[in-house]
Amino acid sequence: MASLVVSTIYFGLMGLLAGFFLLLALVFPKRFKKIKIAFAVMSVGVLLWFLVVIPVWARVSLKIAEEKKRPIREAAEKRYNEARAVFDEQCKKAGEKIYRTVDNVDGVMLLKIRQSPALHLNDPLFEDAVVAAIDNTGHDYIGTFLQGWFDPHYKGYSFVDVLNEDGSIKRYLDYKEYASFIQDQDGVVINPDNPARYVVTYENNVNPELRKHWVAGTTIKIIDRQTDELLAEKTIFAFARTMGNYSHGAWVDSRMDTCPDMEELGRKFTAQFAMAVLKP
């Protein structure tokens, strides 16, 4: 639209200028024949200059500029295609394996909490890069496992135990009023007598060879603490399409492709997988 307006103004002014010279050529008396001819020639010259010479020069200049940019553009396309190929290859390893399910599970233990990517959106080595596409973070991540998470009808667990770095356990009970939940004022028990038997955890793939292509992965694992049995695992890969070339961040769900596709589940993927294996 802007280029159309500029072009209209440009050629309009040039047309007026040429018309002005033509008008002068017409109105001058016959005795000023040489002046009339001069104005007529100037008019034709203006038309040729602005309707032919300058547009041709502009097209040539644009083509030269595009030729200069082509190596950069082709290099970027090659880099993107190589990264996409790496992602597609990793996707062959994605998917879930459920070895055993358990019914009537009251609660689970989380060994790790997904971290917010807010300060690392353009860091190719950010450990929890996949999180933007699959899960909430922090206390909201814990909340996705609890009965009544933002909805009284949300089917979750009666409690969630969280293992702290110092070895203590913090138990969160049914999801309650959000403000009090995140401030740990209500619904929390420290070091419960009977910690949850079943563990939900994850391992992030921070392979530098993958990350240089902006491909990240994570594997969710569900374990029976009593027997050390691996009950299920699921691997997800993500590809940041902007590859760090976007100021607002690469690790953002709207600019990431995942396999398997995460769009339908929203930000509660780990919890939903856990509930498919450890049925509340």
C-alpha positions as CSV (number, residue, x, y, z in Angstrom):
1,M,0.0,0.0,0.0
2,A,2.8,2.4,0.9
3,S,4.7,1.7,-2.3
4,L,1.5,2.3,-4.3
5,V,1.0,5.7,-2.7
6,V,4.6,6.7,-3.3
7,S,4.5,5.6,-6.9
8,T,1.2,7.5,-7.5
9,I,2.6,10.7,-6.0
10,Y,5.9,10.3,-7.9
11,F,4.4,9.7,-11.3
12,G,1.7,12.2,-10.7
13,L,4.2,15.0,-10.0
14,M,6.2,14.0,-13.0
15,G,3.1,14.1,-15.2
16,L,2.3,17.5,-13.9
17,L,5.8,18.7,-14.6
18,A,5.7,17.3,-18.2
19,G,2.2,18.8,-18.7
20,F,3.5,22.2,-17.5
21,F,6.2,22.2,-20.2
22,L,3.7,21.1,-22.8
23,L,1.3,23.9,-21.7
24,L,4.1,26.4,-22.1
25,A,4.9,25.1,-25.5
26,L,1.3,25.5,-26.5
27,V,0.6,29.0,-25.1
28,F,3.7,30.8,-26.4
29,P,3.1,32.9,-29.5
30,K,4.2,31.7,-32.9
31,R,7.0,34.2,-33.0
32,F,8.6,32.3,-30.1
33,K,8.8,29.1,-32.1
34,K,12.2,28.2,-30.8
35,I,11.0,28.6,-27.2
36,K,8.0,26.4,-28.0
37,I,10.2,23.8,-29.4
38,A,12.5,24.0,-26.4
39,F,9.6,23.5,-24.0
40,A,8.2,20.6,-26.1
41,V,11.6,18.9,-26.0
42,M,11.9,19.5,-22.3
43,S,8.5,18.0,-21.8
44,V,9.4,14.9,-23.7
45,G,12.8,14.8,-21.9
46,V,11.0,14.9,-18.5
47,L,8.6,12.1,-19.5
48,L,11.5,9.9,-20.8
49,W,13.6,10.6,-17.7
50,F,11.0,9.9,-15.1
51,L,8.9,7.3,-17.0
52,V,11.8,5.3,-18.5
53,V,15.3,6.1,-17.2
54,I,14.7,6.3,-13.5
55,P,12.3,3.3,-13.3
56,V,14.8,1.2,-15.3
57,W,17.7,2.4,-13.0
58,A,15.6,1.6,-9.9
59,R,14.9,-1.9,-11.2
60,V,18.5,-2.5,-12.0
61,S,19.5,-1.2,-8.6
62,L,17.0,-3.4,-6.8
63,K,18.2,-6.4,-8.8
64,I,21.8,-5.6,-7.8
65,A,20.8,-5.3,-4.1
66,E,18.9,-8.6,-4.3
67,E,21.9,-10.3,-5.8
68,K,24.1,-9.0,-3.0
69,K,21.6,-10.4,-0.4
70,R,21.1,-13.7,-2.2
71,P,24.2,-15.4,-0.6
72,I,23.0,-14.4,2.8
73,R,19.5,-15.6,2.1
74,E,20.6,-18.8,0.6
75,A,22.9,-19.4,3.6
76,A,20.0,-18.8,5.9
77,E,17.8,-21.2,3.9
78,K,20.5,-23.9,3.9
79,R,21.0,-23.5,7.7
80,Y,17.2,-23.8,8.2
81,N,16.8,-26.8,6.0
82,E,19.7,-28.5,7.7
83,A,18.1,-27.8,11.1
84,R,14.7,-29.0,10.0
85,A,16.3,-32.2,8.7
86,V,18.0,-32.8,12.1
87,F,14.6,-32.2,13.8
88,D,12.8,-34.6,11.5
89,E,15.5,-37.2,12.2
90,Q,15.1,-36.8,16.0
91,C,11.3,-37.1,15.6
92,K,11.9,-40.8,14.7
93,K,12.9,-41.3,18.3
94,A,9.9,-39.4,19.7
95,G,6.9,-41.1,21.2
96,E,5.7,-43.0,24.3
97,K,6.3,-46.4,25.8
98,I,3.9,-47.5,28.6
99,Y,5.1,-50.7,30.3
100,R,2.6,-50.9,33.1
101,T,-0.3,-48.8,34.4
102,V,-1.5,-48.4,38.0
103,D,-5.1,-47.7,39.1
104,N,-6.4,-45.6,42.0
105,V,-3.3,-43.6,42.7
106,D,-3.8,-40.9,45.3
107,G,-0.7,-38.8,44.6
108,V,2.7,-38.7,42.9
109,M,6.2,-37.3,43.7
110,L,7.9,-34.8,41.4
111,L,11.7,-34.9,41.4
112,K,12.0,-31.8,39.2
113,I,9.9,-28.7,38.5
114,R,9.8,-27.2,35.0
115,Q,11.5,-23.8,34.9
116,S,10.3,-20.7,33.1
117,P,12.2,-19.9,29.9
118,A,11.5,-16.1,30.3
119,L,15.2,-15.2,30.7
120,H,16.4,-17.8,28.3
121,L,14.2,-17.4,25.2
122,N,17.1,-17.0,22.8
123,D,19.6,-19.2,24.6
124,P,20.1,-22.4,22.4
125,L,21.4,-24.3,25.4
126,F,18.5,-23.4,27.8
127,E,18.0,-26.8,29.6
128,D,14.2,-26.7,29.8
129,A,13.7,-25.3,26.2
130,V,10.9,-27.7,25.4
131,V,8.8,-26.5,28.3
132,A,7.2,-23.5,26.5
133,A,5.5,-25.9,24.1
134,I,4.3,-28.6,26.6
135,D,3.9,-27.4,30.2
136,N,3.4,-24.7,32.7
137,T,6.3,-23.9,35.0
138,G,7.0,-23.4,38.7
139,H,4.0,-23.7,41.0
140,D,1.7,-23.9,38.0
141,Y,3.5,-27.0,36.9
142,I,2.7,-28.6,40.3
143,G,-0.9,-27.4,40.0
144,T,-1.5,-29.3,36.8
145,F,-1.2,-32.6,38.7
146,L,-3.7,-31.6,41.4
147,Q,-7.4,-32.3,41.6
148,G,-9.4,-29.2,40.7
149,W,-6.6,-27.3,38.9
150,F,-8.4,-24.0,37.9
151,D,-11.5,-26.1,37.4
152,P,-13.5,-28.0,40.0
153,H,-14.1,-30.8,37.4
154,Y,-10.4,-31.2,36.6
155,K,-9.5,-34.8,37.5
156,G,-6.1,-34.9,39.2
157,Y,-4.4,-36.3,42.2
158,S,-5.3,-35.7,45.9
159,F,-1.8,-34.6,46.6
160,V,1.6,-34.0,45.0
161,D,4.9,-34.4,46.8
162,V,7.8,-32.2,45.7
163,L,11.3,-33.3,46.5
164,N,13.4,-30.3,47.5
165,E,17.2,-29.9,46.9
166,D,17.9,-30.4,50.6
167,G,16.1,-33.7,50.6
168,S,12.9,-32.5,52.3
169,I,9.5,-33.1,50.8
170,K,6.7,-30.6,50.5
171,R,3.3,-32.0,49.9
172,Y,0.6,-29.9,48.1
173,L,-3.0,-30.9,48.7
174,D,-6.0,-30.3,46.5
175,Y,-5.6,-27.2,44.4
176,K,-7.1,-24.3,46.2
177,E,-7.4,-20.5,45.8
178,Y,-4.5,-19.6,43.5
179,A,-2.9,-16.7,45.5
180,S,-2.7,-18.8,48.7
181,F,-1.4,-21.8,46.8
182,I,1.6,-20.0,45.3
183,Q,2.4,-18.4,48.6
184,D,2.4,-21.8,50.4
185,Q,0.0,-20.5,53.0
186,D,-2.6,-23.3,52.7
187,G,-2.7,-26.9,51.6
188,V,0.9,-27.7,52.2
189,V,2.5,-30.4,54.5
190,I,6.2,-30.6,55.1
191,N,7.8,-34.1,55.2
192,P,4.7,-36.3,55.1
193,D,4.9,-39.6,56.9
194,N,4.2,-41.7,53.7
195,P,5.7,-40.0,50.6
196,A,4.2,-41.0,47.3
197,R,5.3,-44.3,45.9
198,Y,5.3,-43.2,42.3
199,V,7.7,-40.7,40.8
200,V,7.2,-38.4,37.8
201,T,10.4,-36.9,36.5
202,Y,12.1,-35.9,33.3
203,E,15.5,-35.7,31.6
204,N,16.3,-32.9,29.1
205,N,18.3,-33.4,26.0
206,V,20.9,-30.6,25.9
207,N,23.1,-32.2,23.2
208,P,25.3,-29.3,21.8
209,E,25.1,-30.9,18.3
210,L,21.3,-30.7,18.4
211,R,21.1,-27.4,20.1
212,K,23.3,-25.6,17.5
213,H,20.4,-26.5,15.2
214,W,17.9,-25.2,17.8
215,V,16.5,-28.7,18.4
216,A,15.7,-29.6,22.0
217,G,14.3,-32.7,23.6
218,T,12.9,-34.0,26.9
219,T,12.0,-37.4,28.2
220,I,9.3,-37.9,30.8
221,K,9.8,-40.9,33.1
222,I,7.4,-42.5,35.5
223,I,9.0,-44.8,38.1
224,D,7.9,-47.0,41.0
225,R,10.1,-46.0,43.9
226,Q,9.7,-49.3,45.7
227,T,10.9,-51.5,42.9
228,D,12.8,-49.0,40.8
229,E,10.6,-50.2,37.9
230,L,10.3,-47.8,34.9
231,L,6.5,-47.8,34.3
232,A,6.5,-45.5,31.3
233,E,8.5,-42.9,29.3
234,K,7.7,-40.4,26.7
235,T,10.2,-38.4,24.5
236,I,9.3,-35.1,22.9
237,F,11.5,-33.0,20.6
238,A,11.0,-29.3,19.7
239,F,12.4,-27.1,16.9
240,A,12.7,-23.3,17.3
241,R,11.9,-22.2,13.8
242,T,13.3,-18.7,14.2
243,M,16.6,-20.2,15.3
244,G,17.4,-17.2,17.5
245,N,16.7,-14.7,14.7
246,Y,13.8,-13.1,16.5
247,S,14.2,-10.5,19.3
248,H,11.2,-11.8,21.3
249,G,12.7,-15.3,21.6
250,A,13.0,-18.6,19.9
251,W,11.7,-20.9,22.7
252,V,8.1,-19.7,22.4
253,D,5.3,-22.1,21.7
254,S,3.9,-20.2,18.7
255,R,7.4,-20.4,17.1
256,M,8.2,-24.0,17.9
257,D,7.4,-27.2,16.2
258,T,7.1,-30.3,18.3
259,C,6.8,-34.1,17.8
260,P,4.5,-35.4,18.8
261,D,2.2,-32.4,18.3
262,M,1.5,-30.7,21.6
263,E,-1.3,-28.2,20.6
264,E,-4.3,-30.2,21.7
265,L,-3.1,-30.7,25.3
266,G,-2.0,-27.2,26.1
267,R,0.3,-26.5,29.1
268,K,-0.3,-29.7,31.1
269,F,1.3,-32.4,29.0
270,T,3.5,-34.1,31.6
271,A,0.5,-34.3,34.0
272,Q,-1.8,-35.8,31.4
273,F,0.8,-38.4,30.5
274,A,1.3,-39.2,34.2
275,M,-2.4,-39.6,34.7
276,A,-2.6,-42.0,31.7
277,V,-0.1,-44.3,33.5
278,L,-0.9,-43.6,37.1
279,K,-4.7,-43.3,37.1
280,P,-6.0,-41.0,39.8
